[in-house]
């Protein structure tokens, strides 16, 4: 049995006719950059998210960098980020001469810890970047209250949770990525909404920020050859827009398929004492970009070797805290140990999850995992 961590090809075959037709249209018109397909996707994505402004860009990392440029952060300003996340979140902070302040995450949700945020705030703090890890939102209501109290910017890293809903305590429901001042996402092919190359987008409900984000992503210009600010060159090409427009109507269906896979795994592993299945916070839809278990009793690495030998794909997201990465040792200000982050780096393992998984594959994976512990 061949099992893949992500099956992009089978997903493509279901919408092949529409994608092929759209790509041929771009080839016929040769409008490869900023063609009408990009504007079309932008409007569709704005409608889906119910957000005023979507700025398509080249990738999710660019989205984060452009967002930080737009809110006017200056070298030496501090930006609070979780220590347990992908490097891109902290990378752009360092590239702009800002200081990444890494805080611990919650042991259950794996998202940034609210008390950790409060403890990390100093007079130099200017921004919080919550990461909606593995497919569910950080506690945005609490984060926005902190940001309002201390007059901080909030930039959501929504690369792993596109399609997720967040429910406020008053019952109001919104899409993740539209809650902070700015939201950022990636369309990397393995994402819940992925293109066939690199791509990203920035979201905001602020008209002034929206105009500025558009400008920064286009060399600082809104009128060609008149550059009002220092910007960069970050564009979503027309071919990727075609793919995203074809996939967007299926996004909720894709998320539901992932949730169904997670439900199967949860039920299969409920009696395995050494495994902790993913916690689902009550205020957010978990759309399972990853299905990530915690393996207790120090058996995670043994399980990985076993799964590798059985040819069952698996990944460890993430094996090293950001503050222990060589690139950030100098800027982590002597930070040596964050309890939950350190523990998760030793315990987490992600199993295959994607929209095309069938019950035979799931049963095989579950059987092998359970056999390891018996």
C-alpha positions in Angstrom: 0.0 0.0 0.0 1.4 3.4 -1.0 0.6 6.1 1.5 1.5 9.8 1.1 1.7 12.5 3.7 -0.2 14.7 1.3 -1.8 13.6 -2.0 -1.9 16.7 -4.2 -2.2 14.7 -7.5 -5.4 12.9 -6.6 -6.9 16.2 -5.5 -5.9 17.8 -8.8 -7.5 15.0 -10.9 -10.9 15.8 -9.5 -10.7 19.4 -10.8 -8.4 18.7 -13.7 -10.6 20.0 -16.4 -11.2 23.4 -14.8 -7.5 23.9 -13.9 -6.2 22.8 -17.3 -8.7 25.0 -19.1 -7.7 28.0 -16.9 -4.0 27.4 -17.4 -4.4 27.2 -21.1 -6.3 30.5 -21.1 -3.3 32.1 -19.3 -0.9 30.6 -21.8 -3.1 31.9 -24.7 -3.2 35.4 -23.4 0.3 35.4 -21.9 -0.9 37.6 -19.1 1.4 35.8 -16.6 1.8 38.6 -14.1 -1.2 40.5 -12.6 -3.5 39.0 -15.2 -7.3 39.2 -14.7 -7.2 35.8 -13.0 -5.3 37.3 -10.0 -7.9 40.0 -9.5 -10.7 37.4 -9.8 -9.2 35.2 -7.1 -8.6 38.3 -4.9 -12.3 39.2 -5.0 -13.4 35.6 -4.5 -11.1 35.2 -1.5 -12.3 38.5 0.0 -15.9 37.2 -0.3 -15.0 33.8 1.3 -13.2 35.4 4.2 -15.7 38.3 4.5 -12.8 40.7 4.7 -12.4 44.1 3.0 -9.0 43.7 1.5 -6.9 40.7 0.2 -3.5 41.4 -1.2 -2.1 38.4 -3.1 1.6 38.0 -2.9 4.4 35.6 -3.7 4.5 33.5 -0.6 3.6 33.4 3.1 6.9 34.6 4.3 6.7 37.7 2.1 3.2 38.2 3.5 4.5 38.4 7.0 7.4 40.7 6.0 5.1 43.1 4.1 2.7 43.1 7.1 5.5 44.1 9.5 6.7 46.8 7.1 3.2 48.2 6.8 2.7 48.7 10.5 5.8 50.8 10.7 8.0 48.7 13.0 11.5 50.1 13.5 14.8 48.3 14.1 15.0 47.4 17.8 11.2 47.1 18.3 10.2 43.8 19.9 7.7 41.4 18.4 6.2 38.6 20.4 6.1 35.2 18.8 5.6 31.6 19.9 8.8 29.6 20.4 7.2 26.5 18.9 6.5 27.3 15.3 8.0 27.3 11.8 11.1 29.5 11.3 9.5 31.9 8.9 7.5 33.6 11.6 10.7 34.7 13.4 12.9 34.9 10.3 11.1 38.0 8.9 11.3 39.7 12.3 15.1 39.3 12.3 15.4 40.3 8.6 13.8 43.7 9.4 16.1 44.4 12.3 13.4 43.7 14.9 13.8 41.6 18.0 11.8 38.3 18.1 10.7 37.7 21.7 9.9 34.0 21.9 7.3 32.9 24.5 6.0 29.5 25.5 3.0 27.8 24.0 0.0 26.1 25.6 0.6 22.4 26.2 -2.8 21.4 24.9 -3.5 23.7 21.9 0.2 24.1 20.9 -0.6 27.8 20.3 1.0 30.9 22.0 0.4 31.1 25.7 -1.7 34.1 26.9 0.1 34.5 30.2 3.4 34.2 28.4 2.4 37.1 26.2 1.6 39.2 29.2 4.9 38.4 30.9 6.9 39.3 27.8 5.6 42.8 27.2 8.1 45.6 27.7 8.1 49.3 26.6 9.8 48.1 23.4 7.0 45.7 22.5 5.1 46.8 19.4 3.5 43.7 17.9 2.2 40.2 18.6 2.3 37.5 16.0 0.1 34.6 17.0 0.5 31.4 14.8 -2.6 29.3 14.3 -0.6 26.1 14.5 -1.6 22.8 12.8 -5.1 24.1 11.9 -6.7 25.7 14.9 -6.7 29.3 16.1 -4.8 30.8 19.0 -7.0 32.4 21.7 -7.5 35.6 19.6 -10.2 37.2 21.8 -7.7 37.2 24.7 -4.9 38.4 22.4 -6.9 41.3 21.0 -7.7 42.4 24.6 -4.0 42.5 25.4 -3.2 44.3 22.2 -5.9 46.9 22.9 -4.6 47.5 26.5 -1.0 47.9 25.5 -1.6 49.5 22.0 0.1 46.7 20.1 -0.3 45.5 16.5 -1.6 42.0 15.9 -0.5 40.1 12.8 -2.0 36.7 12.4 0.1 33.9 10.9 -2.8 31.9 9.4 -0.7 29.7 7.0 -1.9 26.5 8.7 -5.5 27.4 9.5 -7.0 28.8 6.4 -10.7 27.9 6.4 -10.9 27.8 10.2 -13.7 29.6 12.0 -13.2 31.5 15.3 -16.1 32.0 17.7 -16.0 34.9 20.1 -17.6 34.7 23.6 -20.6 36.7 22.3 -21.3 34.1 19.6 -19.8 36.1 16.7 -18.1 33.9 14.2 -15.3 35.0 11.8 -12.7 33.4 9.7 -9.2 33.1 11.1 -6.8 35.6 9.5 -9.4 38.4 9.7 -9.3 39.1 13.4 -6.0 40.9 13.9 -4.9 44.2 12.3 -3.5 42.0 9.5 -3.7 38.4 8.6 -1.1 36.4 6.5 -1.4 33.1 4.8 0.6 30.8 2.5 -0.6 28.8 -0.5 2.2 26.3 -0.5 1.0 23.2 -2.3 0.5 21.1 0.9 -1.6 23.7 2.6 -5.4 23.3 3.0 -5.7 25.8 0.2 -2.6 25.3 -1.9 -1.5 26.3 -5.4 1.0 24.6 -7.6 4.0 26.6 -6.7 4.6 29.4 -4.2 1.9 31.9 -3.3 0.5 33.9 -0.4 -1.9 36.6 0.7 -2.3 39.3 3.2 -5.7 40.3 4.7 -7.0 43.3 6.5 -10.3 45.2 7.2 -8.4 48.5 7.5 -8.7 50.6 4.4 -5.5 52.6 5.0 -3.5 49.5 5.7 -5.0 47.7 2.7 -3.8 50.5 0.4 -0.3 50.5 2.0 0.0 46.7 1.8 -0.8 46.8 -1.9 1.7 49.5 -2.4 4.5 47.8 -0.4 4.0 44.5 -2.3 4.4 46.4 -5.6 7.7 48.3 -5.2 6.1 51.0 -3.0 4.0 52.3 -5.9 0.3 52.7 -6.6 1.0 54.6 -9.8 3.6 53.0 -12.1 7.1 54.5 -11.7 6.0 56.8 -8.7 7.4 55.1 -5.6 6.0 56.6 -2.3 7.6 54.2 0.1 10.3 51.6 0.0 8.6 48.3 -0.9 9.4 45.0 -2.4 8.4 42.8 -5.4 6.0 40.1 -4.3 3.3 39.0 -6.7 1.0 36.0 -7.1 1.2 34.9 -10.7 -1.8 34.3 -12.9 -1.2 30.5 -13.2 -1.3 30.1 -9.4 -4.5 32.3 -9.2 -6.2 29.9 -11.7 -5.4 27.0 -9.3 -6.6 28.8 -6.3 -9.8 29.9 -7.9 -10.6 26.3 -8.8 -9.9 25.1 -5.3 -11.5 27.8 -3.2 -15.1 26.6 -3.7 -13.9 23.3 -2.4 -12.0 24.6 0.7 -14.8 23.9 3.2 -15.1 20.4 1.7 -11.4 19.9 2.0 -11.4 21.0 5.6 -14.3 18.7 6.4 -12.4 15.7 4.8 -9.4 16.5 7.0 -11.6 16.6 10.1 -13.1 13.3 9.1 -9.6 11.8 9.0 -8.8 13.3 12.4 -12.0 11.8 13.8 -11.0 8.4 12.6 -7.5 8.7 14.2 -9.0 10.0 17.5 -11.3 7.0 17.8 -8.6 4.6 16.9 -6.1 5.8 19.4 -8.5 6.5 22.3 -7.3 3.5 24.3 -3.6 3.9 23.6 -2.3 5.3 26.9 1.0 6.5 25.4 -0.7 8.7 22.8 -2.4 12.1 23.4 -4.7 13.0 20.5 -5.0 16.6 19.4 -7.0 18.9 21.7 -9.7 20.9 20.0 -10.3 24.3 21.5 -14.0 25.2 21.9 -13.6 28.6 20.3 -12.1 27.4 17.0 -12.7 25.0 14.2 -9.7 22.7 13.9 -9.1 22.2 10.2 -6.2 19.8 10.7 -3.5 21.1 8.4 -1.5 18.5 10.4 -2.7 15.7 12.7 -0.2 15.8 15.5 0.0 13.4 18.4 2.0 13.7 21.6 3.9 10.5 22.3 4.5 10.0 26.0 7.1 8.0 27.9 10.0 9.0 25.6 8.9 6.8 22.8 8.4 9.4 20.0 11.7 8.7 18.3 11.3 5.0 18.4 7.8 5.3 16.9 9.2 7.4 14.1 11.9 4.8 13.3 9.2 2.1 13.3 6.9 4.1 11.0 9.8 4.8 8.6 10.6 1.1 8.5 6.9 0.4 7.8 6.9 3.0 5.0 4.3 5.1 6.7 5.0 8.8 6.1 5.4 10.9 9.3 7.0 14.2 10.2 8.2 16.0 13.4 6.9 19.6 13.3 9.1 20.9 15.1 12.2 19.1 16.6 14.0 22.2 17.9 12.7 25.3 19.7 13.2 28.6 17.8 15.5 30.0 20.5 17.8 27.0 20.1 18.2 27.4 16.4 21.7 28.6 15.5 20.2 31.5 13.6 18.5 32.9 16.7 20.8 32.1 19.5 22.3 35.6 19.5 18.8 37.3 19.6 17.1 35.0 22.1 18.7 37.0 25.0 19.9 34.0 27.1 16.5 32.2 26.8 17.4 28.6 27.6 14.2 26.7 28.5 10.5 27.0 27.9 8.8 24.0 29.5 5.9 23.3 27.1 8.0 24.1 24.0 10.8 21.8 25.1 8.4 19.0 25.9 6.5 19.3 22.6 9.8 19.2 20.6 10.4 15.8 22.2 6.9 14.4 21.9 5.1 15.5 18.8 4.7 13.5 15.6 2.4 14.1 12.7 0.6 11.3 10.7 -0.6 11.5 7.1 -3.7 13.6 6.6 -5.1 14.9 3.4 -8.4 15.2 1.5 -8.0 12.0 -0.5 -7.4 9.5 2.3 -9.6 6.4 2.4 -10.6 4.1 5.2 -8.3 1.3 4.1 -5.3 3.6 4.4 -6.5 4.9 7.7 -7.1 1.5 9.1 -3.6 0.4 8.0 -1.9 3.4 9.6 -3.9 3.0 12.9 -3.2 -0.7 13.1 0.5 -0.2 12.7 0.7 2.6 15.2 -1.4 0.6 17.8 0.8 -2.5 17.2 3.9 -0.5 18.1 2.5 0.1 21.6 1.2 -3.4 22.2 
